[in-house]
Amino acid sequence: MRTETKRVTIYFDPDIHRALRLKAAATERSVSDMVNEAVKLALAEDVEDIQAFEERVSEPNLDFDQFVKMLKRRGQI
């Protein structure tokens, strides 16, 4: 099933563009397919980060200064 696609203009650094074109040719894929896959992976990582944050939202915040002082009191630093 093919979904509707949108056309956009993306400006790449010339070396990045060349690398994309070479990889596309080597893998018999389009640059668009590779960019779409990379963006989907980046967005999926964001979803994982958001979920991890939501799971830890009820944890208490520990101030960096307090943490370092605690390490000092324990003789760990």
N, C-alpha and C positions, 0 to 999 in steps of 0.2 A: 504494500500500500504506500503510495507516494503522497506526502503531505505538501501543502502549498509552501513555496519558498519565497523569501524576500531578497531582493537585490540590494546590496550595499557597496559602498566604496571604502576600501581599507588601504591605508598607506603603510607599506612595509619598508624597513631599511633595505637597501638594494641587496646586501649580502643575505639577509633573511629570506627575501623573495627568491633569490637564486637557489638557496638551499631547499626551500619549499618546492620550487619547480623541479629540481633534481630528484627530490624524494618522491614527488608525485609520479614522475616518469618511471623511477625504479620500482615503485610499488603498484603501478598501474591504477592509481587513484587520482582524483582531481584535487587541486589545491583547496577548493571549496569544501570537499569532504573532509580533508585533513584539518582545516580550520574549524569546521563545525564540531568535529570530534574533540579537538583541543579545548574549545569553549565549553562543551558539555562536561568534560572532565574537570575543568576549573570550577564550573558551577556546582558540580557534585561535591567537590572538596568544600565549597562554601556551605553547602547543606550539612555536611558532616561537622564542620566547625560550629555552625549554629546549633545543631542538636547537642553537641558536647557542652556548649555554653549553657543551654537550657537545662541540661541534666545537673550542672554544677551551680546553678543560680542561687540555690539555697545555702551553699557553703559560705562560711564566714570569710570576709576579706581580711587579709593579713598585710599590714603595712610593711613595706620593705625595711624601713628603719627599725621597726619593732622586731622583725625577723632576724636581722643582723645582730641586734642587741641580745636576743635570745641565744643565738649561736655563740656569742661571746661569753655569756653567763655559763653556758654548758661547757665551755672550753673547747669548742669545736673549731674556733678560729682564733 
